[in-house]
Amino acid sequence: MAKLTDGRSGSIAKAHIPERGQRFIYDDHRDAPRGFGLRITCAGGRAFILSYTFDGRKRRKTIGDWPTWSLEAARQEARDLVQQISSGLDPLEADRRRRSEPLVSDLAREWLEKHATGLKSEAAIRGYIQNDLLPMIGRLKVSDVRRRDVIEVVEEKAEGTPRAAAQVLLYARRMFDYATDREYLPANPVAGLKPSSIKVKGKRDPLKPVTRTRVLDGEEIRKFWENVETCGLHRLTALALKFVLVTGQRPGEVAGLHKCEIKDRIWTIPAERRGKTQTFHTVYLTDLALEILENSKAELERLHQRRKADWGGYLFETRVGSPISNAALCRAVDRHHEVLGTKYVKPWGRWTPHDLRRTMRTGLSACRVRPDVAELTIGHTKTGIVAVYDQHGFDAERREALITWAEQLEHIITGQGSDLAGPNVVSVMGTRSNA
């Protein structure tokens, strides 16, 4: 043993290099713990080490290379390691576990495979994790993630899209819950993190859900109806948007409409295509709705004759065999908003395809349709004790509501009505004869 000294003229720099293998010089300085020393290789490399015994086994831990590590820093590190060993922790085992610990990107891949695959929202969940979370913290070890790391991700997202930021936080929390269950880390770093904790300059409670109430007025409805098929939109896209306004169903449900779902005047939306409910829903097709479908079939026949391809059965397809997507409907409206006569209404801005559905629902109320019937008409389900005890479908009332709305819509389109409500409004009390 010898006392190690630092510097160009110290014993470390002048230590003899072995012809082969490696040699060890242990430090007998009073501040050096037992087993602390220097390893010298035949290539001239010098590194500080700590030799120790754990559970009866001799172990050697490399602290770091000299001169990257100074002698004093290495001694201090050795003293810290001795404290860990005396408390029952093996530094080499800790290093092995550290190396085997997954990165956040590895955790995300595992969690998405087990908890997102097959869900209707799979694409959205993968987008939030892969496009927002991983670019910022994907390279971190799971145990290195701190609350602040996730907060920064969410706050950056909230600058532009607050609602999406809330989803990022939701799925980040669920993913780290999974990591905690699998003992990848002792506690979820974002457990208990509330949306109100997210702060964005100039925005109060940026993640607080804001209810959208945008509806089209009579002028917007007229301009939309008059221009949507001639403004440059794919005609089947235009017809799909019209069908949303006429039936009041969700844009995504309309976009995926297949011929097998239509029988006579009834459109049955299967449960697997309804995102928010687990039951099928029937929609009575008014003359106006049937006219749109006939126009769609005629357009499909024209396109498929030109393409010399078989029709896949989707009534609003944009590519052979594939229906238009909800996102494509939104992009189409946004791209042609000027010619569609869209107004900018604060705080919502221009209308979206889903606002056509809200407009139809508002129109039902303007036509004095009972609220419970109106809700069932657009596909909302009964709730609470009513859902348990009232199993009546109100088919006749829903049919009357759709007929009344179609009549009111035609009045608006032709200029006989100035808005959703007008002198032509009739009360729907189930007294009209069947159409």
C-alpha positions as CSV (number, residue, x, y, z in Angstrom):
1,M,0.0,0.0,0.0
2,A,1.0,3.6,-0.7
3,K,-0.4,7.0,-0.2
4,L,-1.8,8.2,-3.5
5,T,-1.0,11.7,-4.6
6,D,-2.5,13.8,-7.4
7,G,-1.0,16.1,-9.9
8,R,1.6,15.7,-12.7
9,S,4.4,14.8,-10.3
10,G,2.2,12.7,-8.0
11,S,2.3,9.0,-7.4
12,I,-0.7,8.4,-9.7
13,A,1.0,10.0,-12.7
14,K,4.3,8.3,-12.0
15,A,2.9,4.8,-11.2
16,H,4.6,2.0,-13.1
17,I,2.6,0.5,-16.0
18,P,2.5,-3.3,-16.0
19,E,3.8,-5.1,-19.1
20,R,0.5,-7.0,-19.3
21,G,-2.7,-7.3,-17.3
22,Q,-3.3,-4.8,-14.6
23,R,-1.9,-3.8,-11.2
24,F,-3.6,-2.3,-8.2
25,I,-2.2,0.3,-5.8
26,Y,-4.3,0.7,-2.6
27,D,-4.4,4.1,-0.9
28,D,-3.3,4.3,2.7
29,H,-4.3,7.9,3.2
30,R,-6.1,8.5,6.4
31,D,-9.2,9.9,4.5
32,A,-9.3,6.8,2.2
33,P,-11.7,4.0,3.2
34,R,-10.3,0.5,3.2
35,G,-10.2,-1.0,-0.3
36,F,-9.9,2.3,-2.1
37,G,-7.2,2.4,-4.7
38,L,-6.0,2.8,-8.3
39,R,-6.1,0.3,-11.1
40,I,-3.4,0.6,-13.8
41,T,-3.7,-1.3,-17.1
42,C,-1.0,-2.3,-19.5
43,A,-2.4,0.2,-21.9
44,G,-1.6,3.0,-19.5
45,G,-5.2,3.6,-18.3
46,R,-5.7,4.6,-14.7
47,A,-9.0,4.4,-12.8
48,F,-10.1,4.6,-9.2
49,I,-11.7,1.5,-7.7
50,L,-13.2,0.2,-4.5
51,S,-12.7,-3.4,-3.4
52,Y,-15.2,-4.7,-0.9
53,T,-16.9,-7.8,0.4
54,F,-20.7,-8.2,0.2
55,D,-22.5,-11.3,1.5
56,G,-19.2,-13.1,1.6
57,R,-18.3,-12.3,-2.0
58,K,-15.4,-10.2,-3.0
59,R,-16.5,-7.3,-5.3
60,R,-14.7,-4.5,-7.1
61,K,-16.5,-1.3,-8.1
62,T,-14.9,1.1,-10.7
63,I,-15.4,4.7,-9.5
64,G,-14.0,6.5,-12.6
65,D,-11.0,7.3,-14.7
66,W,-8.2,9.5,-13.7
67,P,-7.8,12.4,-14.3
68,T,-11.5,12.8,-15.2
69,W,-12.0,12.1,-11.5
70,S,-9.7,13.9,-9.1
71,L,-8.2,11.9,-6.2
72,E,-10.2,13.9,-3.6
73,A,-13.5,13.4,-5.5
74,A,-12.8,9.7,-5.9
75,R,-12.0,9.3,-2.2
76,Q,-15.3,11.0,-1.3
77,E,-17.2,8.8,-3.7
78,A,-15.5,5.7,-2.1
79,R,-16.6,6.9,1.4
80,D,-20.2,7.3,0.1
81,L,-20.1,3.8,-1.4
82,V,-18.8,2.3,1.9
83,Q,-21.8,3.9,3.7
84,Q,-24.2,2.2,1.2
85,I,-22.5,-1.1,1.6
86,S,-22.7,-0.9,5.4
87,S,-26.4,-0.1,5.1
88,G,-26.9,-3.3,3.1
89,L,-26.8,-2.0,-0.5
90,D,-24.5,-3.5,-3.1
91,P,-23.2,-0.8,-5.5
92,L,-22.5,-3.3,-8.3
93,E,-26.0,-4.8,-8.0
94,A,-27.4,-1.2,-8.1
95,D,-25.5,-0.6,-11.3
96,R,-26.8,-3.8,-12.9
97,R,-30.4,-2.8,-12.0
98,R,-29.7,0.7,-13.4
99,R,-28.5,-0.7,-16.7
100,S,-31.5,-3.0,-17.0
101,E,-34.0,-0.3,-16.1
102,P,-36.2,0.7,-19.1
103,L,-36.2,4.1,-20.7
104,V,-39.5,6.0,-20.8
105,S,-39.7,5.1,-24.5
106,D,-39.4,1.4,-23.6
107,L,-42.1,1.8,-21.0
108,A,-44.4,3.6,-23.5
109,R,-44.0,0.8,-26.0
110,E,-44.9,-1.8,-23.5
111,W,-47.8,0.1,-22.0
112,L,-49.3,1.0,-25.4
113,E,-49.1,-2.6,-26.5
114,K,-51.0,-3.8,-23.4
115,H,-53.4,-1.0,-22.8
116,A,-54.1,0.9,-26.0
117,T,-54.0,-1.8,-28.7
118,G,-57.5,-2.5,-30.0
119,L,-59.2,0.5,-28.4
120,K,-61.2,2.8,-30.6
121,S,-59.1,5.6,-29.2
122,E,-55.8,3.8,-29.9
123,A,-54.6,6.2,-32.6
124,A,-55.3,9.2,-30.4
125,I,-53.6,7.7,-27.4
126,R,-50.5,6.7,-29.4
127,G,-50.4,10.2,-30.8
128,Y,-50.4,11.8,-27.4
129,I,-47.6,9.5,-26.1
130,Q,-45.4,9.3,-29.2
131,N,-45.8,12.9,-30.5
132,D,-45.9,14.9,-27.3
133,L,-44.5,12.9,-24.4
134,L,-41.6,10.9,-25.9
135,P,-39.8,13.7,-27.8
136,M,-39.2,15.5,-24.5
137,I,-38.7,12.7,-21.9
138,G,-38.4,9.4,-24.0
139,R,-34.6,9.1,-23.4
140,L,-34.9,9.4,-19.6
141,K,-34.7,6.4,-17.4
142,V,-38.1,5.7,-15.9
143,S,-36.8,6.4,-12.4
144,D,-35.3,9.7,-13.4
145,V,-38.6,11.2,-14.5
146,R,-39.6,14.0,-12.1
147,R,-43.0,15.7,-11.7
148,R,-41.5,18.9,-13.3
149,D,-40.6,17.0,-16.5
150,V,-44.2,16.0,-17.2
151,I,-45.5,19.4,-16.2
152,E,-43.2,21.0,-18.8
153,V,-44.5,18.7,-21.5
154,V,-48.1,19.4,-20.6
155,E,-47.6,23.2,-20.3
156,E,-46.0,23.3,-23.7
157,K,-48.9,21.4,-25.2
158,A,-51.4,23.7,-23.4
159,E,-50.0,26.7,-25.2
160,G,-51.7,25.7,-28.4
161,T,-54.2,23.0,-27.6
162,P,-55.5,22.9,-24.0
163,R,-57.9,20.0,-24.4
164,A,-55.2,17.9,-26.0
165,A,-52.8,18.8,-23.1
166,A,-55.3,17.5,-20.6
167,Q,-55.3,14.2,-22.5
168,V,-51.5,14.1,-22.5
169,L,-51.6,14.5,-18.7
170,L,-54.3,11.8,-18.4
171,Y,-52.4,9.2,-20.4
172,A,-49.0,10.1,-18.8
173,R,-50.5,9.4,-15.4
174,R,-51.9,6.1,-16.5
175,M,-48.6,5.0,-18.0
176,F,-46.6,5.8,-14.9
177,D,-49.3,4.1,-12.8
178,Y,-48.5,1.0,-14.8
179,A,-44.8,1.5,-14.2
180,T,-45.4,1.7,-10.5
181,D,-47.4,-1.5,-10.5
182,R,-44.6,-3.2,-12.4
183,E,-42.1,-1.8,-9.8
184,Y,-40.1,0.1,-12.4
185,L,-40.2,2.9,-10.0
186,P,-41.4,3.3,-6.4
187,A,-44.0,6.0,-6.9
188,N,-45.8,7.7,-9.8
189,P,-44.2,11.1,-10.3
190,V,-47.4,12.7,-11.4
191,A,-49.8,11.0,-8.9
192,G,-52.3,13.5,-7.7
193,L,-51.2,16.1,-10.3
194,K,-54.3,18.1,-11.0
195,P,-55.0,20.0,-14.3
196,S,-55.3,23.2,-12.1
197,S,-51.6,22.8,-11.4
198,I,-50.7,23.5,-15.0
199,K,-49.9,27.2,-15.6
200,V,-49.8,28.9,-19.0
201,K,-49.1,32.6,-19.3
202,G,-52.2,34.6,-20.1
203,K,-54.5,31.6,-19.5
204,R,-56.4,30.9,-16.4
205,D,-56.9,27.2,-15.7
206,P,-55.7,26.3,-19.3
207,L,-56.8,22.6,-19.0
208,K,-60.2,23.3,-17.7
209,P,-62.7,21.9,-20.1
210,V,-64.6,24.6,-22.0
211,T,-68.0,23.7,-23.4
212,R,-68.3,24.5,-27.0
213,T,-71.7,26.0,-27.9
214,R,-71.2,27.1,-31.5
215,V,-74.2,26.7,-33.8
216,L,-74.8,27.9,-37.4
217,D,-77.2,30.8,-37.9
218,G,-79.7,30.8,-40.8
219,E,-77.4,32.7,-43.2
220,E,-74.5,30.2,-42.5
221,I,-76.9,27.3,-43.1
222,R,-78.0,28.7,-46.4
223,K,-74.5,29.5,-47.7
224,F,-73.3,26.1,-46.6
225,W,-76.1,24.2,-48.3
226,E,-75.8,26.3,-51.5
227,N,-72.0,26.2,-51.9
228,V,-70.7,22.9,-50.3
229,E,-71.1,20.8,-53.5
230,T,-69.6,23.4,-55.8
231,C,-66.8,24.9,-53.7
232,G,-64.1,22.4,-54.7
233,L,-64.7,19.8,-52.1
234,H,-64.9,16.2,-53.1
235,R,-68.6,15.7,-53.7
236,L,-69.0,12.7,-51.4
237,T,-67.4,14.8,-48.6
238,A,-69.9,17.6,-49.3
239,L,-72.8,15.1,-49.1
240,A,-71.5,13.6,-45.9
241,L,-71.5,17.1,-44.3
242,K,-75.0,17.7,-45.5
243,F,-76.1,14.3,-44.0
244,V,-74.7,15.4,-40.6
245,L,-76.8,18.5,-40.6
246,V,-80.0,16.6,-41.7
247,T,-79.7,13.6,-39.3
248,G,-77.8,15.2,-36.4
249,Q,-75.6,12.1,-36.0
250,R,-71.9,12.3,-35.1
251,P,-69.6,13.1,-38.1
252,G,-67.6,10.0,-37.5
253,E,-70.7,7.8,-37.6
254,V,-71.9,9.5,-40.8
255,A,-68.4,9.2,-42.4
256,G,-68.4,5.4,-41.9
257,L,-71.9,4.8,-43.2
258,H,-72.1,1.5,-45.1
259,K,-74.9,0.3,-47.3
260,C,-75.6,-2.7,-45.1
261,E,-76.7,-0.4,-42.3
262,I,-79.6,0.9,-44.4
263,K,-82.9,-0.9,-44.7
264,D,-85.8,0.9,-46.3
265,R,-86.1,4.2,-44.3
266,I,-84.1,3.1,-41.3
267,W,-80.3,3.6,-40.7
268,T,-79.0,1.3,-37.9
269,I,-75.7,2.4,-36.5
270,P,-74.1,-0.7,-34.9
271,A,-72.8,-0.5,-31.4
272,E,-69.2,-1.0,-32.4
273,R,-69.3,2.2,-34.5
274,R,-70.6,4.4,-31.7
275,G,-67.7,5.8,-29.7
276,K,-69.5,7.0,-26.6
277,T,-72.1,4.3,-26.1
278,Q,-72.3,0.5,-26.2
279,T,-75.7,0.2,-28.0
280,F,-76.9,0.4,-31.5
281,H,-78.9,3.4,-32.6
282,T,-81.6,3.7,-35.3
283,V,-82.2,6.8,-37.4
284,Y,-85.3,7.4,-39.5
285,L,-84.4,8.7,-43.0
286,T,-86.5,11.6,-44.1
287,D,-87.0,12.4,-47.8
288,L,-84.2,14.9,-47.6
289,A,-81.8,12.3,-46.1
290,L,-82.8,9.8,-48.7
291,E,-82.2,12.4,-51.5
292,I,-78.6,12.9,-50.2
293,L,-78.0,9.1,-50.2
294,E,-79.3,8.8,-53.7
295,N,-77.0,11.5,-54.8
296,S,-74.2,9.8,-53.1
297,K,-74.9,6.5,-54.8
298,A,-75.1,8.2,-58.2
299,E,-71.7,9.9,-57.6
300,L,-70.2,6.5,-56.5
301,E,-71.5,4.8,-59.6
302,R,-69.9,7.5,-61.8
303,L,-66.6,7.3,-60.0
304,H,-66.3,3.5,-60.0
305,Q,-67.2,3.3,-63.7
306,R,-64.3,5.7,-64.3
307,R,-62.0,3.9,-62.0
308,K,-63.1,0.5,-63.2
309,A,-63.1,-0.7,-59.5
310,D,-65.7,-2.4,-57.3
311,W,-67.6,-0.4,-54.7
312,G,-66.7,-1.3,-51.2
313,G,-70.2,-0.4,-49.9
314,Y,-69.3,2.9,-48.0
315,L,-71.7,5.6,-49.0
316,F,-69.2,8.4,-48.3
317,E,-65.9,6.9,-49.5
318,T,-63.0,9.0,-50.8
319,R,-60.7,6.2,-51.8
320,V,-61.7,2.9,-53.2
321,G,-63.0,0.8,-50.4
322,S,-62.2,3.3,-47.7
323,P,-64.7,5.8,-46.0
324,I,-63.8,9.4,-45.4
325,S,-62.5,10.1,-41.9
326,N,-63.8,12.5,-39.3
327,A,-60.4,14.4,-39.5
328,A,-60.8,14.7,-43.2
329,L,-64.2,16.3,-42.8
330,C,-62.7,18.8,-40.4
331,R,-59.8,19.7,-42.8
332,A,-62.2,20.1,-45.7
333,V,-64.4,22.6,-43.8
334,D,-61.4,24.5,-42.6
335,R,-59.8,24.6,-46.1
336,H,-63.0,26.0,-47.7
337,H,-64.4,28.1,-44.9
338,E,-64.5,31.3,-47.0
339,V,-66.6,30.0,-49.8
340,L,-68.8,28.1,-47.4
341,G,-69.7,31.5,-45.8
342,T,-68.4,30.6,-42.4
343,K,-68.4,33.4,-39.9
344,Y,-65.8,33.9,-37.1
345,V,-67.7,33.8,-33.8
346,K,-65.9,34.5,-30.6
347,P,-64.6,32.6,-28.7
348,W,-65.2,29.5,-30.9
349,G,-64.1,30.8,-34.3
350,R,-65.4,29.1,-37.5
351,W,-67.8,26.2,-37.3
352,T,-66.7,22.6,-37.5
353,P,-68.5,19.4,-38.7
354,H,-69.6,18.6,-35.1
355,D,-71.2,22.1,-34.9
356,L,-73.6,20.9,-37.7
357,R,-74.8,18.2,-35.3
358,R,-75.2,20.8,-32.5
359,T,-77.1,23.0,-34.9
360,M,-79.5,20.2,-35.7
361,R,-80.0,19.5,-32.0
362,T,-80.6,23.2,-31.3
363,G,-83.1,23.2,-34.2
364,L,-85.0,20.4,-32.6
365,S,-85.6,22.6,-29.6
366,A,-86.5,25.5,-31.8
367,C,-89.1,23.2,-33.3
368,R,-90.4,22.5,-29.8
369,V,-89.4,18.9,-29.8
370,R,-89.4,17.5,-26.2
371,P,-85.9,17.6,-24.8
372,D,-85.9,13.8,-24.0
373,V,-87.0,13.0,-27.5
374,A,-84.5,15.4,-29.0
375,E,-81.7,13.8,-27.1
376,L,-82.7,10.3,-28.2
377,T,-83.0,11.5,-31.8
378,I,-79.3,12.5,-32.0
379,G,-78.2,9.3,-30.4
380,H,-77.7,10.3,-26.7
381,T,-78.8,7.6,-24.3
382,K,-81.0,7.8,-21.3
383,T,-79.2,8.2,-18.0
384,G,-79.8,7.4,-14.3
385,I,-82.8,5.7,-13.0
386,V,-84.7,6.5,-16.3
387,A,-82.3,4.3,-18.2
388,V,-83.1,1.4,-15.9
389,Y,-86.9,1.6,-15.8
390,D,-87.9,3.3,-19.1
391,Q,-87.1,1.0,-22.0
392,H,-89.4,2.6,-24.5
393,G,-87.6,3.6,-27.7
394,F,-89.8,6.6,-28.7
395,D,-89.4,5.6,-32.3
396,A,-92.5,7.4,-33.6
397,E,-91.6,10.6,-31.7
398,R,-88.0,10.5,-33.0
399,R,-89.4,10.0,-36.6
400,E,-91.6,13.0,-36.2
401,A,-88.7,15.1,-34.8
402,L,-86.6,14.3,-37.9
403,I,-89.4,15.0,-40.3
404,T,-90.1,18.4,-38.6
405,W,-86.4,19.3,-38.6
406,A,-86.1,18.4,-42.3
407,E,-89.1,20.7,-43.1
408,Q,-87.6,23.5,-41.0
409,L,-84.2,23.1,-42.7
410,E,-85.8,23.3,-46.1
411,H,-87.6,26.5,-45.1
412,I,-84.2,28.0,-44.0
413,I,-82.5,26.9,-47.2
414,T,-85.1,28.4,-49.5
415,G,-85.3,31.6,-47.5
416,Q,-88.7,31.1,-46.1
417,G,-87.3,30.9,-42.6
418,S,-84.6,33.3,-41.3
419,D,-83.1,31.2,-38.6
420,L,-83.5,27.9,-36.7
421,A,-86.8,29.1,-35.3
422,G,-89.5,31.0,-37.2
423,P,-93.2,31.3,-38.0
424,N,-93.2,27.9,-39.7
425,V,-92.2,26.1,-36.5
426,V,-94.6,23.4,-35.5
427,S,-95.0,21.5,-32.2
428,V,-94.0,17.9,-32.3
429,M,-96.4,16.1,-30.0
430,G,-96.6,12.8,-31.9
431,T,-99.9,13.7,-33.7
432,R,-98.5,13.8,-37.3
433,S,-99.4,10.9,-39.5
434,N,-96.5,8.6,-40.4
435,A,-94.5,9.7,-43.5
